[in-house]
Amino acid sequence: MSARVDLIGIEAFRAALRNLPEDLRQEADTVVRAQADAMAREAAQAYPEGPTGNLRRGVTVRTEGSAYSVVAQVRSRAPHASIFERGTKVRRTDKGYNRGAMPQPDEAERFIPKAIRARRRLQSELIDIVRRAGFEVSA
């Protein structure tokens, strides 16, 4: 006898993770927290030190867990993080003083591409947990 479950999309995958046995949930919890911490370290190290260090210091991790799930959120909370990430055109103050343009940094320094790669690594590790539990996963 064989059985098959097709999970289409991340929401279906998350629902399946909620139904895993306790030992697998604990393993998934550990993986999510570790990946979030690693992503935060990687992002903070890639940001330039700058005169204040606010970009690096502004990278934070917030995790919330329950018996069925864990959510980790990595954010760049520095007030000027969006200016750094996207760059700016030439800026002027209300009095007309030129403040120049902020060029967009290389992809190696930006937060968002790092977050996308970290999310892919996390999904891959979670899929591995499910596969080791005997499920066949095609992603």
Steps between C-alpha positions, in 0.01 A plus 500: 500500500631843417376847575567835342445854619552792263582830663466789259647823635662612822173518697430132436858421599460697825176315578677167450780610731243575773391134487848351539591303812650691794862402435477627143332822615785558744754440224316742270486758782877472548561537126278810469665673795852411385435619144355830627802560722740413217317731260517786751873449554564484125301817433659694785851400392433606140379847597775763509607608849435868429565778748225390740466125440120539491453284190674203662348555841153536348479138380273314742341156531158446655372147552168374624428135555216276603444128519419499129713766337784745524526832322828684466521850365832663408478875450727791435367767736754774430314818405696532177494131399262557209716786369804272517319207335345690211730798459365848426498763232669834566336645812459860613390647829204738525749786481649360180824357640629208294527173694605295199392157390542173684591230250343159545760265650619178341271202545755347739430780750121522468261341750216386273701267272651342813151446644384332180797262501453428872132418444595255225754331730237480775241344270757248379587399857133466593437287193792278606336449841176392334686267262687335786160436658414289197313747283582550135534866418543654159576866508 
